Amino acid sequence: MFSNIDWDVIVRSLPYLFFDGMRFTVILTLLATAGGIVIGTLLALMRLSGIPALALLAGAYVNLIRSMPLVLVIFWFYFLVPYIGQWATGAERPIQVGAFWSVLVTFTLFEAAYFCEIMRAGIQSISHGQAQAAQALGMTYPTAMGYIILPQAFRNMVPVLLTQTIILFQDTSLVYVISVTDFLGAASKIAQRDGRLVEMYLFAAIVYFAISLAASHFVRRLQHRIAIIR
């Protein structure tokens, strides 16, 4: 089987695969990670706020999102976001937001539920004595959280946050179900066009494996370094 592989089709397709497909995948991963961490941190603060209504609302959101398959959420937001835009702007017709913005909203809100639990664990890992010491110094709760608790929680959770980002990078391949050209989508289009399914899907698997393995190795080294600093 491998003797019949046309390696030249991979070489010819590299500019399209990386400059179009992989660039989209990386941009989506970075933006969704940044947005997910911000929203996830806010959700974690809501769950830990001690205000029952906020804690219940954040908990319900996290449990709902984590109970749904990602591919279903992608379809849901892809068709729902235009109507949300219509409702928000008062337009007569659904707002055409485009596939990129739909998947960005999807992955940001989906990953926020997972980043919420990571950040909640990180905040709870900080000794209560530090919050009490900040209070004794006259700091308000938001000030203590912003300058004392959250920086330490982020440092403790960096390896886990990066691990979740690697998972997000892999999950972005699901956007091909709505015909978005990410790395896997680009490989799939070339495979269908040239009739070279084995070559393109094998190459895509190797690239995903190599990037994820290198990133995981980096996370392990960073985790050891953080453990030494502690």
Secondary structure, DSSP 8 states (H G I E B T S, - for coil): -GGG--HHHHHHHHHIIIIIIIHHHHHHHHHHHHHHHHHHHHHHHHHTSS-HHHHHHHHHHHHHHHTS-HHHHHHHHHHHHHHHHHHHHT-SS----HHHHHHHHHHHHHHHHHHHHHHHHHHHTS-HHHHHHHHHTT--HHHHIIIIIHHHHHHHHHHHHHHHHHHHHHHGGGGGGGT--SHHHHHHHHHHHHT-HHHHHHHHHHHHHHHHHHHHHHHHHHHHHHHHH-
